[in-house]
Amino acid sequence: MTQAFDVCIRGAGVVGQTLALLLARERLRVALVAPPRPADAAPPAADVRAYALNSASQKLLASLRCWPESDAATPVTDMRVYGDQGGSVHFSAQAQQTEALTWIVDVPALEARLADAVGFQPQIERVDSPQNAALTVVCEGRASRTREEFGVNYQTTPYPHTAIAARLELPAPHQQCAQQWFLPGQVMAFLPISGPQGNSVALVWSVPHHEVPELMSLSPADFANRVAAGAGLPADSLRLSSERASWPLQQSRADHWTGTVPTPEGQAAPQTTRRWALAGDAAHAVHPLAGQGLNLGLGDVAALARILRERDYWRSVSDPKLLRRYERERKAGIWALGLASDGLQWLFDHPLTPLPTARNWGMNQFDRSGPLKNWVTRLAMGLN
């Protein structure tokens, strides 16, 4: 019996929908698994997250005509990073001769644009349950059930921190500047949102687990003042404009990202071998201090779509040679970024006497490093 679909994508978030659109552009038939919400389910809470998307991700989404409107995608033209003893680094879009270092994008706006594009693409069919296909791509996130079903080992290293996210209003426009503070045992970031002229920021605050209950229970005014104190701002200069969300931080990685779909017990093996691949958080998760989580997931699906597009005409989309190429290519870059993020987290989380002086001296030296700083900046922008 002929399979109705070439690829089945499990997971209809940003990564899964982007992959579906990329593959549909290559005339592949795609099943996008998106189970409907139960009728009695509580309405979803307002999403206070914001994604930092680099130039590579921006170009990818723009090529699919899914880039959000300007008030939902704020270009960052300056980024300032502060150490805990006078160290600082300044990144500038002007120095890189580019429009923006990164864009801060509202999650709901991006998901809505992708959903609209998927709805107009005849090569994509939204389905309620997994379908037979030559290739299954798992984009379900770090808590993927399919990954467990396929017997993949997902190694997780928890950090001793929880991320708190919220939206804040500043007393003046943010001037498209992102700021990050490495505080003793904490990392705090302000990401500019609500458009180039806006005065709102998305807060991402990494704090030790034991501090979370108190911070989440503070009144809005007290919470805003606690944030202001960490950022070196006057009391009552910030206003909390959203609910707060929190989640534990971890570094994770699947031991392998491709394989053969197991045949359920009691069923006959299919006539053709079916294979799977992991993408996005289902394959890896890194510390958010580098702001690269979604960029890595979009890099995964861009690479997979390119490898399938460039395949020899006689190769199936599930050819193991293609999938091994995808796995090797993506693991190499993600391993390096994960190591760098983990190293930074360790460096600023340890209070050993020599470290604060050394790390802040290193920040100042890096800020004056010229070619090295430019190379790292362009790497983070996805231009290298």
Wavefront OBJ file of the C-alpha trace (Angstrom):
o trace
v 0.000 0.000 0.000
v 1.398 3.405 -0.961
v 2.076 5.773 1.924
v 0.031 8.951 1.793
v 2.852 11.005 3.312
v 6.570 11.374 2.751
v 7.242 12.866 6.188
v 5.297 12.808 9.444
v 6.206 15.607 11.886
v 5.285 15.020 15.508
v 5.035 18.374 17.217
v 3.369 21.505 15.829
v 5.305 24.223 17.621
v 7.573 26.759 15.943
v 10.191 24.162 14.951
v 7.685 21.596 13.666
v 5.643 24.091 11.638
v 8.786 25.626 10.130
v 10.005 22.206 9.019
v 6.592 21.397 7.530
v 6.674 24.573 5.434
v 10.261 23.951 4.285
v 9.468 20.397 3.183
v 6.202 21.394 1.520
v 8.182 23.906 -0.522
v 10.080 20.893 -1.903
v 6.784 19.254 -2.945
v 6.912 16.636 -0.191
v 3.659 15.471 1.365
v 3.729 16.268 5.075
v 1.559 15.100 7.972
v 1.762 17.558 10.881
v 0.565 15.949 14.097
v -1.342 18.530 16.132
v -3.914 16.910 18.465
v -6.919 19.177 19.129
v -7.363 20.700 22.569
v -9.991 18.917 24.659
v -13.274 20.823 24.782
v -13.155 20.975 28.587
v -9.509 22.075 28.778
v -8.760 25.305 30.606
v -7.767 28.204 28.349
v -3.991 28.520 27.998
v -2.258 31.078 30.187
v -0.833 34.179 28.540
v 2.617 33.364 27.159
v 5.225 35.751 28.560
v 8.188 34.174 26.789
v 10.086 35.956 24.035
v 12.527 34.418 21.572
v 15.859 35.950 20.619
v 16.192 35.096 16.925
v 19.442 35.694 15.046
v 19.940 36.747 11.439
v 19.931 33.179 10.129
v 16.574 32.464 11.795
v 15.126 35.789 10.645
v 16.060 35.101 7.028
v 14.667 31.572 7.234
v 11.280 32.697 8.574
v 11.125 35.671 6.206
v 11.713 33.302 3.268
v 8.574 31.431 4.383
v 6.677 34.752 4.739
v 6.180 34.058 8.436
v 8.075 36.953 9.979
v 5.806 38.806 12.464
v 4.798 42.451 12.223
v 7.215 45.085 13.520
v 5.512 45.530 16.900
v 6.041 41.799 17.598
v 9.633 41.559 16.323
v 11.925 44.158 17.870
v 15.407 44.525 16.336
v 18.214 44.745 18.903
v 20.843 47.266 17.803
v 22.916 47.245 20.992
v 23.632 44.656 23.641
v 25.371 45.372 26.936
v 26.609 42.626 29.250
v 27.732 43.459 32.781
v 29.861 41.373 35.117
v 29.614 41.322 38.892
v 32.803 43.346 39.547
v 32.988 45.998 36.846
v 33.441 43.822 33.788
v 31.409 44.728 30.707
v 31.047 43.918 27.022
v 29.244 46.031 24.421
v 27.988 44.577 21.131
v 26.792 46.907 18.368
v 24.896 46.262 15.140
v 26.568 49.330 13.664
v 29.998 47.794 14.270
v 28.854 44.714 12.357
v 27.305 46.841 9.599
v 23.999 45.057 9.973
v 20.424 46.023 10.798
v 20.264 44.134 14.084
v 22.290 41.866 16.329
v 19.171 39.824 16.992
v 15.377 40.212 17.062
v 13.184 39.713 20.129
v 10.007 38.032 18.949
v 6.713 37.458 20.759
v 5.899 33.749 20.853
v 2.127 33.984 20.087
v 2.668 36.306 17.104
v 5.216 33.984 15.508
v 3.110 30.886 16.126
v 0.066 32.601 14.574
v 1.988 33.518 11.388
v 3.272 29.970 11.036
v -0.177 28.481 11.613
v -1.673 30.722 8.915
v 1.015 29.687 6.427
v 0.521 25.996 7.227
v -3.229 26.376 6.666
v -2.667 27.714 3.140
v -0.152 25.022 2.138
v -1.875 22.125 0.304
v 1.147 19.832 0.781
v 0.624 19.886 4.566
v -2.196 18.090 6.316
v -2.855 18.623 10.014
v -3.678 15.279 11.632
v -4.722 14.219 15.122
v -2.428 11.192 15.406
v 0.862 9.932 13.913
v 0.682 8.699 10.308
v 2.763 6.180 8.386
v 5.524 7.909 6.447
v 8.991 7.087 5.191
v 10.444 9.583 7.688
v 9.155 10.702 11.086
v 10.675 13.884 12.532
v 10.168 14.435 16.253
v 9.792 18.119 17.230
v 7.872 17.671 20.468
v 10.264 19.492 22.804
v 12.342 18.254 25.686
v 9.454 16.257 27.229
v 8.894 14.287 24.013
v 6.828 11.120 24.426
v 7.776 9.874 20.970
v 11.462 10.000 21.863
v 10.709 7.731 24.824
v 8.557 5.507 22.621
v 11.497 5.066 20.242
v 13.795 4.127 23.131
v 16.166 7.117 22.842
v 18.298 7.950 25.869
v 17.981 11.652 26.758
v 20.808 12.676 29.048
v 19.894 15.601 31.279
v 22.176 17.643 33.515
v 20.087 19.917 35.748
v 21.406 23.335 36.672
v 20.838 24.574 40.245
v 18.702 27.396 38.832
v 15.179 28.176 37.708
v 14.303 30.708 35.011
v 11.655 33.318 35.827
v 10.050 35.133 32.895
v 7.814 38.194 32.930
v 7.127 41.473 31.133
v 8.153 44.840 32.569
v 7.603 48.463 31.605
v 10.553 50.862 31.765
v 10.257 54.564 32.613
v 11.700 55.463 29.175
v 12.016 53.778 25.738
v 14.411 50.812 25.636
v 16.182 52.237 22.552
v 16.463 48.709 21.111
v 19.125 47.804 23.673
v 19.267 44.362 25.315
v 20.981 44.149 28.688
v 22.299 41.220 30.696
v 23.708 41.187 34.215
v 25.842 38.412 35.695
v 25.038 38.798 39.388
v 26.346 36.631 42.243
v 24.675 33.267 41.609
v 22.193 34.783 39.123
v 21.840 35.914 35.516
v 19.285 38.610 34.602
v 18.389 39.781 31.107
v 16.173 42.567 29.730
v 15.060 41.890 26.144
v 13.446 44.870 24.345
v 9.928 44.192 23.032
v 6.848 46.046 21.695
v 8.663 47.510 18.684
v 11.614 49.876 18.150
v 9.893 52.751 19.975
v 8.569 50.663 22.856
v 9.373 50.866 26.547
v 8.668 47.240 27.499
v 11.139 44.428 28.096
v 10.889 40.673 28.485
v 12.620 39.574 31.680
v 14.546 36.299 31.851
v 15.968 35.837 35.333
v 17.977 32.756 36.320
v 17.939 32.319 40.099
v 18.751 29.499 42.557
v 15.852 27.101 43.084
v 15.342 28.011 46.751
v 14.664 31.675 45.892
v 11.846 30.938 43.438
v 8.888 30.522 45.861
v 9.538 33.897 47.463
v 10.019 35.733 44.148
v 6.893 34.212 42.628
v 4.805 35.162 45.674
v 5.919 38.803 45.906
v 3.406 41.502 45.057
v 3.848 42.987 41.563
v 5.400 46.162 42.989
v 7.798 44.288 45.281
v 8.839 41.933 42.479
v 9.494 44.862 40.134
v 11.611 46.541 42.812
v 13.601 43.359 43.380
v 14.350 43.267 39.647
v 15.242 46.969 39.658
v 17.718 46.408 42.477
v 19.460 43.668 40.490
v 19.671 45.926 37.432
v 20.955 48.893 39.426
v 17.813 50.965 38.820
v 15.939 53.190 41.295
v 13.066 51.777 43.317
v 9.638 52.118 41.683
v 11.225 52.656 38.241
v 9.798 49.410 36.812
v 6.236 48.130 36.520
v 5.314 44.463 36.212
v 2.878 44.190 33.293
v 2.285 40.423 33.081
v 2.001 37.230 35.035
v 5.202 35.432 35.994
v 6.260 32.050 34.648
v 9.085 29.771 35.791
v 10.782 26.552 34.734
v 13.882 24.627 35.896
v 17.003 24.950 33.753
v 18.905 22.014 32.359
v 21.339 20.983 29.690
v 20.106 17.965 27.738
v 21.114 15.922 24.750
v 19.805 12.764 23.110
v 22.505 10.141 22.627
v 21.481 9.667 18.999
v 19.258 11.776 16.775
v 18.286 9.315 14.039
v 17.194 5.703 13.916
v 14.658 3.152 12.704
v 11.021 3.307 13.766
v 10.365 0.255 15.980
v 7.558 -2.087 14.981
v 4.896 -2.319 17.706
v 4.754 -5.683 19.427
v 2.276 -8.012 17.779
v 2.308 -6.171 14.434
v 3.956 -7.279 11.212
v 6.965 -5.256 10.116
v 6.165 -2.767 7.310
v 7.337 -3.633 3.813
v 9.570 -0.558 3.656
v 11.936 0.546 6.422
v 10.728 3.681 8.190
v 13.143 5.957 10.001
v 13.061 8.888 12.382
v 15.064 12.001 13.256
v 14.988 14.379 16.216
v 15.042 18.186 15.944
v 14.912 21.114 18.351
v 14.539 20.578 22.087
v 13.646 16.936 21.498
v 17.312 16.494 20.549
v 19.079 19.090 22.721
v 18.619 21.891 25.238
v 21.186 24.476 26.361
v 21.324 27.174 29.033
v 19.287 30.259 27.967
v 22.022 32.755 28.891
v 23.281 32.699 25.279
v 19.749 33.130 23.874
v 20.300 30.421 21.264
v 17.670 27.779 22.094
v 15.192 28.362 19.254
v 17.967 29.380 16.858
v 19.460 25.908 17.284
v 16.093 24.255 16.618
v 15.508 26.314 13.487
v 19.074 25.507 12.438
v 18.221 21.813 12.789
v 15.227 21.937 10.469
v 16.969 24.229 7.971
v 19.845 21.731 7.744
v 17.535 18.720 7.459
v 15.429 20.366 4.736
v 18.572 21.357 2.798
v 20.045 17.854 2.989
v 16.782 16.326 1.751
v 16.527 18.921 -1.022
v 20.062 18.193 -2.237
v 19.685 14.393 -2.189
v 20.209 12.273 -5.309
v 16.932 11.717 -7.117
v 16.985 8.001 -6.359
v 17.406 8.402 -2.596
v 14.422 8.261 -0.274
v 13.888 10.999 2.297
v 14.601 8.286 4.888
v 17.940 7.227 3.395
v 20.209 6.520 6.415
v 23.168 8.212 4.693
v 21.245 11.491 4.573
v 20.113 11.209 8.180
v 23.629 10.431 9.408
v 24.864 13.513 7.544
v 22.230 15.614 9.292
v 23.137 14.219 12.712
v 26.878 14.757 12.277
v 26.466 18.304 10.988
v 24.165 19.478 13.756
v 25.854 17.715 16.656
v 29.192 19.358 15.915
v 27.959 22.946 16.204
v 25.567 22.338 19.089
v 28.230 20.537 21.135
v 30.493 23.597 20.948
v 27.727 26.056 21.898
v 26.521 23.851 24.749
v 30.052 23.617 26.101
v 30.482 27.406 25.930
v 27.120 28.087 27.646
v 27.849 25.526 30.347
v 31.305 27.004 30.909
v 29.934 30.543 31.280
v 27.286 29.351 33.704
v 29.925 27.585 35.814
v 32.309 30.555 35.679
v 29.756 33.031 37.055
v 28.127 30.617 39.505
v 31.249 29.857 41.540
v 32.271 32.325 44.263
v 35.876 31.095 44.603
v 38.048 34.091 45.487
v 40.182 34.309 42.304
v 37.283 33.819 39.893
v 35.341 37.125 40.177
v 38.442 39.190 39.469
v 39.578 36.919 36.649
v 36.200 36.679 34.896
v 35.567 40.427 34.990
v 39.107 41.111 33.747
v 38.415 38.604 30.967
v 35.190 40.397 29.989
v 37.011 43.712 29.651
v 39.809 42.124 27.622
v 37.291 40.420 25.348
v 35.491 43.743 24.807
v 38.746 45.156 23.418
v 39.741 42.038 21.473
v 38.725 43.318 18.001
v 38.737 40.379 15.540
v 37.881 37.779 18.212
v 34.905 39.797 19.426
v 33.693 40.339 15.847
v 34.002 36.621 15.093
v 32.035 35.614 18.203
v 29.380 38.239 17.435
v 28.857 36.989 13.905
v 28.811 33.400 15.125
v 25.964 34.243 17.532
v 24.173 36.056 14.700
v 24.331 32.898 12.581
v 26.494 34.604 9.933
v 29.641 32.463 10.258
l 1 2 3 4 5 6 7 8 9 10 11 12 13 14 15 16 17 18 19 20 21 22 23 24 25 26 27 28 29 30 31 32 33 34 35 36 37 38 39 40 41 42 43 44 45 46 47 48 49 50 51 52 53 54 55 56 57 58 59 60 61 62 63 64 65 66 67 68 69 70 71 72 73 74 75 76 77 78 79 80 81 82 83 84 85 86 87 88 89 90 91 92 93 94 95 96 97 98 99 100 101 102 103 104 105 106 107 108 109 110 111 112 113 114 115 116 117 118 119 120 121 122 123 124 125 126 127 128 129 130 131 132 133 134 135 136 137 138 139 140 141 142 143 144 145 146 147 148 149 150 151 152 153 154 155 156 157 158 159 160 161 162 163 164 165 166 167 168 169 170 171 172 173 174 175 176 177 178 179 180 181 182 183 184 185 186 187 188 189 190 191 192 193 194 195 196 197 198 199 200 201 202 203 204 205 206 207 208 209 210 211 212 213 214 215 216 217 218 219 220 221 222 223 224 225 226 227 228 229 230 231 232 233 234 235 236 237 238 239 240 241 242 243 244 245 246 247 248 249 250 251 252 253 254 255 256 257 258 259 260 261 262 263 264 265 266 267 268 269 270 271 272 273 274 275 276 277 278 279 280 281 282 283 284 285 286 287 288 289 290 291 292 293 294 295 296 297 298 299 300 301 302 303 304 305 306 307 308 309 310 311 312 313 314 315 316 317 318 319 320 321 322 323 324 325 326 327 328 329 330 331 332 333 334 335 336 337 338 339 340 341 342 343 344 345 346 347 348 349 350 351 352 353 354 355 356 357 358 359 360 361 362 363 364 365 366 367 368 369 370 371 372 373 374 375 376 377 378 379 380 381 382 383 384
